[in-house]
Amino acid sequence: MIISASRRTDIPAFYADWFVNRIRAGYCIVPNPFNPNQVSRVVLGPEDVADSIRVIVFWTRNPRPLMRHLAELDARGYRYYFQYTLLDNPRPIDPYVPALDASLKTFCELADRVGPERVIWRYDPIVWSNVTGLEFHQQTYDHIARVLRGHTRRSVISLLDIYHKAEKRLKGLTQQGIELATPNEDDLGKLIRALVETATANDMEITSCAEQIDLRPYGVRPGKCVDDEYIQQVFGVEVTHLKDPSQRPACGCVASRDIGMYDSCLFGCAYCYATSNFGRARANHAQHHPDSPSLLGWHDGSVEFAQPPLLP
């Protein structure tokens, strides 16, 4: 089994202590996001690493809170790698993510700690607008790639998909002077070729993520974020080769178990598909307890909504 931690929220940034507590407990409880009364018990215990948990995939924009726990994960025998999103969008688009310089420093420190093959740089989604057009993305990608040279082996890109949850937020960017646009074929080709050239010059493979547009003519092959071939190459272990049925048709990821919950990330990215209401996300985070079996609420797997213990 592969654990995804998580597409639904940034566990390393906001719930690192909860995650490690669940590792120590040996399990976590995950409510069905479409039916919260239906819960699943996901085994995480170290005694099951060899037979059950093959690898953990962390998705994050700030892994620093988790980094102090990596020695414990290593000592317990867990295999893991990071999908690390690193962009430099204007603040109205990405209002609360760490500053670029701080993120670059964290990325390099993490790669020095775990190895460059275990930290994948995500430059996605590519938001095309009147202030983030061809020249912006060429220059930004080039700057980041130069700094990350030797600290990662793979870069993942994708174009912005507008999800229903984010439509209103994205339209609201016009009030802050940002007008979304769709690149024409010529500009798209120029950008993708430039990214490929930059990635290659900095010793990085470049792949796409769940991209409906075929970027292979520009030199970008479709990728997998939860990647069976990559896991075999990096860790030397076999995992499922079956496509994850819960993901979009364009997604190439193999099956995994996600242990996160929606409406719980605090970064407030305008395009976020995992947060429908940022106020709700803040409230959920404020009520979160790091000792709970579940990320939100207090599900124990047998009682629908068990009460948390009284705090001292």
Number of C-alpha atoms within 10 A of each C-alpha: 16 21 21 21 24 21 19 21 26 24 29 24 20 21 22 20 18 21 26 19 17 23 19 15 15 15 18 24 23 24 22 12 13 7 8 12 13 12 19 17 17 17 20 20 18 20 13 12 17 11 9 14 19 20 22 21 22 21 25 22 22 23 23 18 14 17 19 11 14 16 12 14 17 12 9 15 13 19 19 22 21 24 24 21 20 23 24 20 19 11 12 18 20 17 15 12 19 17 13 14 12 10 21 18 13 18 27 19 15 20 20 14 13 17 16 21 17 24 24 24 26 25 22 17 17 16 21 20 16 13 16 20 19 18 13 17 23 18 13 15 19 19 12 18 25 15 15 21 16 17 25 23 20 20 24 24 23 20 20 14 16 12 13 11 16 20 14 12 17 20 13 15 15 12 9 9 12 19 16 17 12 13 16 8 9 8 14 18 15 14 20 21 18 19 24 19 15 19 21 14 14 19 17 23 16 23 23 26 21 21 21 14 11 12 18 12 10 16 15 19 16 22 20 19 21 25 19 20 17 15 19 12 12 13 15 10 14 12 19 15 12 12 18 17 13 10 13 11 13 13 21 22 23 20 22 22 15 18 23 24 23 20 22 29 24 22 22 19 22 22 22 24 18 19 24 16 15 18 14 15 21 17 13 19 18 11 11 18 18 17 17 21 23 27 27 22 17 20 25 20 19 11 11 14 13 13 12 14 9 5 4 3
